Amino acid sequence: MKKLILGILSILFVTSSFYAQETDKEKEVQKSHYNINKFRQLKQELPTPNKQHTASGAPGYEYTQQQVDYKMDLVLDDENQKLFGEENITYHNNSKDFLEYLWVQLDQNMRAPDSKTPDIKGGGPDVLYFPSKFTKQFMGKPFQGGFNIKYVKDAHGKDLDYMINRTMMRINLPQPIAPGGTFVFNIKWWYNINDYLSDAGRSGYEAFPDGNKLYVIAQFFPRLAVYNNVEGWQNMQFWGRSEFALEFGNYEVSITTPKDHILNGTGVIQNPKDVFTRKQYKRYLEAKKSFDKPVFIVTPEEALEAEKGRAKGTKTWKLYAENVRDFAFASSRKFIWDAMAVDMNGKTVMAYSLYPKEGNPLWEEHSTRVVANTLKIYSKHTFDYPYPHATSVNAQRQGMEYPMICWNFGRPNPNGKYSERTKKGMISVVTHEVGHNFFPMIVNSDERQWTWMDEGINSFVEILAENVYDSELFPMSKYPKNVVGYMSGDQSKMAPIMSQGDNVFNFGANAYAKPAAGLFILRQTIMGPELFDYAFKTYARRWKFKHPTPADFFRTMEDASAMDLDWFWRGWFYTTGNNDIGIKEVKKYYVTDKPTKQAEKMAKRYGITVDQLPPSLYLVSENSDEFSSDLKNKKPEDFSILKDYIEENFSEEEQKTLKAPKYFYELTFEKPGDLVMPIIVEFEYEDGTKERKQYPAQIWRHNDREVTKVFPASKAIKKITIDPDEQTADVDLSNNSWPKNKETKFDKFKKKQIKG
């Protein structure tokens, strides 16, 4: 009996729904169109899977990548701000291809006198000009930057033929490197180190009033470009913004500096006894046992004494780094150095900070502790940090990352006082740049093409790490609404996230904030932390020390979670659309056992009378002429037709679990925005209690403009709010409530100021 009645009701419901969509007017003939459904699969956008990058998002059994090993001897000329270098490079061709030539990156050539980088930048006069920039731009005396290549020779000292195309150098090989083969060659070079404060450089030196310099040195040596099985050589020019694509390798580096300099860099110092004083060396060893608080290796007093003089001699720092994609170092006689050990599941990793006295007391109080926190939280969400240390260096107006070392801004006023804003900015940049050790230093994405894969993903994990360090200073409640202003802005000044970094308008919002906000929405709202965290960790572990592509990330997140997220990737990453979901209409219904006019029309279509319809209940709108006030006092179980059915088909235990709704609300949701998102609805009842319901994004699959749902309630609803915690980056909250909020003139003004 139960199955028979349910079967009849199902047939009538489906059929009646179909006929309700028909009209007496004959449909107009429409032209055909491609599949434009927001939930279509992402097949056309993603590359075809293969044996290197599989359909699951994992590396395939034929995946290969090159290895490049470097041995370098460097001399830092503090008197003339020059860097001299010689390098011996061993290139391992692990691909199945014969390589006729090698491409080498010459990033310093972006500063060469004939650089084209200034010529591609538009705009009127700057607000101010440093003298160096003024002479360079208007007086025909540009900075003499760029690499000066002295020679390129093979292992036997024979000159190799090469050609330089701006920031790329092609080395023409005497014969191709066979698959599995190696090629050894040498390059000698030098260049003038730039004042990074005057040219907004990623590296260079900072000059202090007393003549001292603080050096943060990177992109300082000719580096091999990536050759992979996705696009061959990654030899896109370096214009100054989109960052780097690099191969992993081992580094042996000797750096000669003034005798009174303190230095740290990528890798481990091999000769600490030679470069530290006896007391510093002792503290260097003691720091490896301090897990609860930082200890000084170089004290503030020692740094203050060192910066007063100028040593005439030199010393050589020897560092070794294994399986890293780059090398960088910082050096100055002004450096204070503190350190703390971090327990990484039984392995000791060192958290270091180097800073001048100008960074205190802010840096002494926070930097190394922030480094340690970052390593712990990032490791929790990805994999245990594999390198021996992570170093944070204080450099004015900097924020740049390299394997095991980064430079970060944030200094107090000359009197040592600092604001909460300065403190917050400093903690944020240290967390962000140290976090880059994971993305892209280890999960080695192509920054030159896909900025979001390192900056956006890293910015997302940064949110989690900062919140752990100081939840009051970094509340998670500000996300993802922090991108609403950007996403509701001028569409002509936007580009999809899936754009090459040099070609986007608002670089910070596009490459950092929007992808981070998207991943935040995925974790907190769409997938949930448990599913998201497992899938995200799977991606990080699969592609640790490898070269992932965007498709590898998208596919892995779906593969490890059993969630079809193509609609989300397409909308959030491939378009500039925004999210705006509102409540269009709310109608209240009551239950009756008397057939409605709609039921009569349906019966007539089937050629039967109303009496021949199966026993049923009907919903009547309180605004219709079929409504009678006595229905307000009735509940569904008051009608014998339902009461008898329940008693006949459900056990006493089952009956106790059944809900007893009294009111039925027809909710019509509209979607002025282009993106599809889940609908998060909060119901507030007249007695003050609240209830939430989340409808999946797939609710929009058949109608991209509006959808209707019936919500049963045992109590009368006083207020309905969509996205009450602002979890979906909704760009217009004025349509998110029922009854609609009355917006004052002040509210409109405030909203305009926020968007502006």
N, C-alpha and C positions, 0 to 999 in steps of 0.2 A: 504493500500500500504506500509506504513512505517513498520508495524509489519511483513508483508510477506517478505519484503526484508531482514529485520533483522533476521528473522527465517532462511532463506536460507543461509545467510552469517554465522550464528552461526553454522549450521550443517556442512557447508563446512570447517569452521575454526577448529572445533573439530576433524573432520575426517581427515583433512589434517595434523593436528598436530600428530594424531595417526600414520598415514602412514609415516610421516617423521621420526618416531622412528624405523620403520621396516627396515631391511636390506635384500639384496638378499641372504646373507649367512644364512643358517638355524642356529637358536640359539642352543648353546650347552646346554645340560641337566645339571642343577645345583642342588646341594644338598639343602635340605630345611634348614631353620634356624629359631631360635626364633625371636620374634619381637625386633629388635635392633634400631628401629626408635627413634631419640632423643626426639620425641614428644609423645611417648607412656605414658600412665597414670602411676602415681606413686603408683599403687596398691600393687605391690609385696614388696616394700620397707617399706610402712607404716603399722602400726598395724591395725587390724580390729577395726572399731569403735564399741563402746558399750555404755551402759547406764551411764558410768562415764565420758568417753571421747568420745564425739559424732562426727559424720561425718562432722558436720559444724565447728568443732574445739572448740566448747563451752563446759563447764562442763555440764555433764548430770544430770538428776534429781536424780540419785542414787550416785552422786559424794560425797565422804566423805574424811575427813582427820583428823588425830589425833591432840590432843592438849596436850601440856606439860607445866605445871606451875612450877616455881622455887622460893623458898625462900632461900636466901644465906646469910651467915655471913662470911666475908673475913677479913683477916689481912695481910697487906703488910709490910713485915719485910725489912725495908730499910737498916739496918745494915748488914744483911746476904743475902740479895737478895733471899728471900723465900716468897712464898705465901701459906697461910694456909686457908682452907675453909671447911665449913659444908653446906650441902644443903638438903633441904626438897623438894622432887619432887612429884607432883601429875600428874599421867599419865591418860589421858582420852581416852578410847578406843571407838572412834566413828565409827569404821568399823563394818562390820557384821560378823567378824571372832573372834573366841576364840584364845587368845594369850597365848601360853605356856611359853614364855620367853620374855625378853626385851633385845634389843641390845643397849649398851651405847658406845659412842665414847670417846676414850682416846687419843686425838690427841698429847698431850705432850709426849706420849710414842715413838713418832718418834725420840725423842732425848734421849731415854733411852740407857744405855751402850750396851745393847744387840740388839739394833735396826738393822733391816735389810736394812734400807734405804741406808746407805753408800755402801752396798754390791751390789746393783743393778746398781750403777753408774760406767760406764767404763771411760777410758781415762788415759793419762799419767800424768806426774808431773804438778802441778799447777804453775803459774807464781810466786806466793808468798804464804807464809803460815803465818797466825797469830799464835802466840805462842799457843793459846788455840787449834787451829786446828792441829798444828804440834804434840803436845803431845797426842792429841786424836787419830790421825791417825797413828803415828809412834812409840809412846813411851808407849802405853798400859795404858794411863791414860785418859780415855774418860770423858767427862762432865757427871756428875751424874744427868742426866735429867730424865724426865718421872714422871708419877704420883706415889705417894706413897699412896696407898689406906689403910686407917686405919680401916674402917669398912663399910659394907653395911647392913643396918638393915631395917626391916619393920616398920610400924607406931607404933607398940607396943614395939619396941626395940629388937626384936628377929633377930638374924643373918640370913641373906639370903645367899643361896648358889650362888656362882658366879665363872666364869671362864674367864681369860683374854687371848685373842689371839692377841698379839701385840697391835694394836691401837683400838681394839674392846673388849668390855667386855659383856659377856652374863650373865644376871641375871636369874637364874632358879626359876620360881615362884612356890610357894607351891601348887597353883591351878590356872588354866587358868583365865585370865581376860575375862569376858563375854562381848558380844557386848553391848555398852552403859555403861559399868562398869568403875570404876576408881581403881587405885592402888596407894597407898602412901608409899614412902620409903625414906630412908635417906642415904647419903654417906658423909664420912669425909675423907679428903685427904690433902696432901701438896706436893709441888715440888720446886725444885731449879729453879729460874728464869734465863733464858739464856741471855747472852750478844748478842743481835741480830746482831750487827755489825760483830761479828766474825763468826757467823754461818748462816748469811743471813736469819735469821728467820723472820716470819711474825709478831712476837710480842716478848717482852722481855724488856731489859733495854739498855739505851745508857749511857755510863760512860763519864763524862767530866773531864778535867785535875785537877780541884779543888776537885774532889771526889764526886761531886753531880751526881745524877742519874735522868734520865728521863724515866719513865715507860710507855710503851704502852702494855696493858695486854689483851690478847684474847686467845681463845681456852684453857682457864685456868680452866675449870670445866668439870667434866664428863657430857656429853650431850647426850640426847636420839637420836638415829638414826631414820630416817624416816621409817614408815611403811605405804605403800600405796596400791592402787588397781591396780597398773601397774606391780609391780614386788615383792610385799611383802616387806621384810626388805631390806633397802639400807644399807648394811653392808660391802661395799668394803673397803679394808684397805686404810689408809691414808699414802701415800709414801712421802708426803711433797709438791707436786705440785698441783694436782687436788684438788679443794677446797671442799665445804661442801654441804651436804643435811640435812636440819633441819626442825623441826616442829615449828609452831607458839605457843606462850603461853604468860603468864603474869609473870613478874619478880618483886620480892621484894628483894632488895639487900642492905646490909649494909657493908661498906668498911671502915676499920680502918686503918688510915695512920698516919705518923708523923704530928704533930700539924701545922707545917709550910708548908705542902703540899697544892697545888691547884689541884682539881680533877674534871673531868667531864666524863660522860659515857652515855651509852644507858639509855634512860628514863629521868625523871625529878627529880631534887634534891628536896627531901621532907623537908629538914631542913636547908634551906639557911641561916637563922639567926644564926645557930649554927656553921657553917663552914666558913662563911665570916666575916670579920670585919664589923663594923657598916657602914663605908664609902663604902666598897665593896658591901654590901647588898643594900645600897641606889642606887648605880650605876647599880647594877643587875636589879633593878626595873625600873630605868630610861631607860635602854637599850631597854626595851619592847615597848617604844614609839618613838624610833629613827629609822625612815624608810628611811632616805636619806644618812646617813653615819654611820660608826661604832663608838662606844664609848667604853672606857675602863671600864671593871669591875675590873680587876687587872692591875694596871698601870705598865709601865716599871720600874719606881722607886721602887715600892713595891716589884716587882720580884727581882730586883737587890739587895735590902736589905735582902730579905729572903734567897737568895742563899749564902750569906756570913756566915750564922750561921747554927746551928743544934739544932732544938727544941727537948727537951727531952720528952715532953708529946705527947699525941695522940689525934685525934678527929675522929669521925665516920660520914661518908657521907652516907646518906640514899637515895636511888634512887628507883623509881617505873616506870616500862615500861609495856605497855599494847599491846598485839597482835604483838609481835616481834619474830623473829626466832632465835635470838642470843643476847648475851650481851658482851660488852667490855668496858674498861675504860682506861684513861690515868691519870697519877699522877706525880707531881714533884714540888719541891719548886722553880724551875726556871721559872715556867709558867707566862707569860703575858697573859691576857685574854681580847679580845675585842668582841663586839657583835653589831648586827644590826637586826632590826625587818623587816620581809618580809610579805607584805600583800598578802595572798593567798585567793583571792575572799572573803574578809571579815574576814578571820581567820588569826590571827597573828602567824607566825612561826619564830623562832629565828635562825639566822645564827651566829655561834660562831667560834672563832679561838683561840687556845691555842698554844703558841710558846715561846721558850727561847729567850734571847736577841740575840743569834747567828742567829736567823731568820730575824732580822730587818736590814734595813728598808723594805725589800721585803715583809714580811708577813703583816706588818701593812698597807702597801699600797694596797695589793691585796687580801689576803686570804678570808676575810669575804665577800668582794664584789663579789668574784668568787663564793663563796658558795651561795649567794643570787641569782646571775644570773643563776646558775645551777638549783636551785629549780624552778625558774620561767620557764625556757625553757623546762626542762624535764616535768614539769606539763602541759605545753601547748601541748606537744605531747603525753601525757599519761593520767594522772589524777592528781588532786590537791594533793600535798604532804600531807599525812595524819598525820605525826608525829609532835610533838611540837618543835623540833629543829633539826639542822644538824650541826655537829661540825667537824672542820678541825684541826688536831694536827700536828705540825711540828716535824718530827722525821727523823734523817739523814738516807738517802738511803732506805726510806720506801715508800710504796704505797699499802695500804691495807684498806679494807672496812668492816664495821659492821653496824648494825642498828643505825642510828642517829650519828655515829661517825666514823672517819677514820683518818689514819696517812699518812702524805705526805712529800716527800723530797723537797729540794730546799732551799739553803741558799746562801747568798752573801759571798764575800771574807771577811776576818777579818776586812778590812778597811771599810766595808759596801757597797762597790761597787759590782755591778753584771752585767753580760752580758745579751743581749737580749735572748741568748740561755738559760741561767739559768732562766730568767723570764718566758720564754715560757714553759719550762719544768715544772716549779712550777705551773703555771696556768693550764696546761694540766693535771697534776696528781691530783690537787684538784678537777677539773671538773669531771675527770673520777671516782675518788673514792667517791665523794659525789653523783654522778650519780648512783652508785651502790645501793643507797637506793631504787631506783626503780627496778633495775634488779641486783641481785636476792633477795634483802631484802624484797620486797613486791610482785613482780611477781616472785614467789619462785621456780625457776627451780633447777634441780639437777646438781650442779656444778661438783660433783665428776665424773659424766659420760659425761655431755654435756657442756664443758667449753664455747663453742661459744654462748650458750643461755644466759649467763650473760656477758661474756667479749666482745663478738662480737656485740651483740645487744646494750650493753652499749657504746661501742666504736663508734657505728654509731650515737647515739643521742649526744654523746660528740662532734662530728664534728659540729652539728648544734648549740650547746650551746657555744662552743669556738668561732665560727664565729660571734655570736651575741656580745660576750664580747669584741673581738678585731678582726675585719675583716681583718686588714692588717697583724697582726701577725699570724692569722689562716685563710688564704684564702681557700675557698672551691674548688678552681681550682686545688689543688694538688691531689684531689680524682677523680676517683679511680686509677689513674696512679701510686699511691704510692705502689701498690702491683705487678706491672709489673715485677720488678726485681725478686721477689719471685716466681711468677707463670711461669716465663720463665726459672727457674733454673733447677737443677738436679732432675729429676723425682724420682730417687731412694731415695732421701731425703725428700720426700713429703708424706703426708697422707691426705685422704679426711677430710674435716671439720667434717664430721660425724664419728669421731674417739674418743675413750675415751682419755681424756687429757694426761694421763701418757704415752701414746703410740705414740704421734706425735713427729716429729723431730724438726721443727722450731716452737716452741710453740707460740711465739709472733705473727708471721705472720699467722699461721694457726688458732689460737683461737681468735685473736684480729683483725688484719688488713684485712684478706681476707673476713670473714663474714661481717665486717663493710663496706668494699668496695662493696660487693655484694648487701647489702641493699641500699647503696648509688646509685648504678646503677638502682636498682628497682625503687627507688623514682624519680630520676632525669631523667631517660631515658626510662625505660620500662613501668612503670605504670603512672608516672606523680605525682607531689606532692599531688594533691587533692585526687586521688584514694588511693594512698599509705597512706597518713596521716590518712584518715578515717579508713582504715583497720588496721593499726598499733595501733591506739588508741583503736579500738575494741578489739584487742588482749590483750592490757594492762589492760583494764577495765574488760574484762571477767575473767582474771586470777589473778587479784589483790587479794593478801592474799590467793592464792591457788598454787597448784603444777602443772604447765604445762609441757607437753612433746614437743619434736620437732614437732610431728604430729599436735599437737594443734596449734602451730604457723603457720605451712605451710597451714593447712586447714582454719584457720581463715583468713589469708591474701587473700585466694582465695574466701572464702565465703562472705566476706564483700566488695569485689571489682568486682566480676563477671569476673575475669581473670583467665584463666588456666595457672598456673605457674609451672606445674610439670616439664616441660623441664628445667626451670631455677633451681629449687631445685636439680634435679638429676645432672645436669652438674656442678653447682657451689659448692654444698654441698656433693655430693656422689662420685665425681671423683676428680682427680688432673689435669684435662684437663685445657687448656688455650685457650684464644681467639686470633685468627689471621685471619683477613679478608682482602683481597686485591682486587685490580682491575687487572683482567687478560688481558682484551682486550676491546677496545672501537672502534666501527665502526660508521661512519656517513652515514645516508640514506637521500634520497630525494624522493619526491612524484612524481608519474607519473600515467597516466591513460592507459598506454600501458601494456598489459599482459606480465609478465616476463616468463622466461623459467620454473621457478618453477610452475607458474600457468598453463603453457602448460602441464607439467607432471601430475599435479593434474587432469586436465580436461581429459587427456588420460586415467587415472586410472578409471574414471567414464564413459568412453566410450562416451564422448561428445567433441565438438570442443571448442576452446577458445571463439568463438563468442557466444556460448550458456551459458557461465558463466554469472551470474548476473552482472549488471553494478558495477564496482569496481574500487578502487584506489589501487596502489601497491607501495611498498617501494623498492628503488633500492640503493644498496651500491655504494658510489662514487668510490670504488675500483673494481667494476665489469665491464665487457665489455658491459653491457647493459646501463651503465650510459652515459649521454650526458651532456655537459657543460651547455646547455640551461636550464636544470632543476634547476640549482643553483638560477635562478632568479624567480622561480615559487613558489607560495604558494598553499596549498591544495585548498583554496577557488577560485583559478584561474581556476580550472577545472570545467566545466559546470556540470558534473555529481554530484559533491558535492554541488555546488552552487544551483542547482535546487532542490536537496534533502533538503537542509537547508530551502530554501524559502517555500517549500511545507509542511514541517513538524514542523517548529518552528515559533512562533509568533515573532513580531519585538522586543519585550522586551526580549524574550529568546535568540534571535540572538545576542543581545548586550552582553550577558554574555558568549558567546562561545569564546574560545581561538582560536588564529590563529597561530599555529606552522608552522615554515618554515623548521626546521631541525629536524631530528629524529636520536637519538643516541642509538645504541645497546650496552648496558653495560653488560659485563660478569664479575661477581664477583666470586672469588675463596676463599676457606676457608681451608687453611693449618692447622689451629688450630682445636682442638677437640670440643670446645664449640660452641653452636649456640647462636647468638646474633642478635639484630636488625642491619640493615645496615644504618648508618647515612651518607648521601651523600651531599656534598656541591658542587654546580656548580658555577664556576666563569666565567662570560661572557666576551667577548672581550671589552665591554664598561666599564668593571670594576665592574659592579653590581654582586650580589651574590644571590643564591637561595638554599634552603635546602629541602631535601626529606628524610624521614625516612621510611624504609621498615621494617615491623615487623619481629621478629625472625622466625615466621612461614613460611617465604619465603623459608627456608631450608628444609621444611618437606618432599619434594619428591626427593631432591638431596642434600646430605650432603657435596658435594665437590664443586660444582659450580652452579650458577644460572644466568639467563639472563633476563634483563628487557629492554624495549624500553622506552626511555624518550624523549618526544616531547619538543622542545624549539623554541621560537620565535626569539632568537638571537643565534649567534654562541658561542659555549662554548670554552673557552681558557684553563680551568683547572678543573679537578675533584679531590676532596679529600674525602676519607672515614674517618669518625670519626675525624673531624677537631679539636674538643675540647678535644679529648682523653677521651671520656665518657664511653668506654666499656672495659678498661684494655687490649687493643690490645698490644700483646707482640712484634710485629714487624711492625714498621711504614714505612719500606722501600718499601712496596708494596701498600701503601695507596694512592698513587697519580698517576694521569695521566695528562700530560706525566710524565713518571717516573723521579723522582729527580736524578740528577747525584750526587752520594755520593763521597765526597772527602776522601782521606786517613785519614785526621783529623777527619771527621765525623765518620768513621769506628772505629778509636781509641777511640773517646769519647763514642760511644755506647758500646764498649767492656768494658770500665772502669765503666760505669753505671751498666751494667749487673753484672760485677764482684763484 
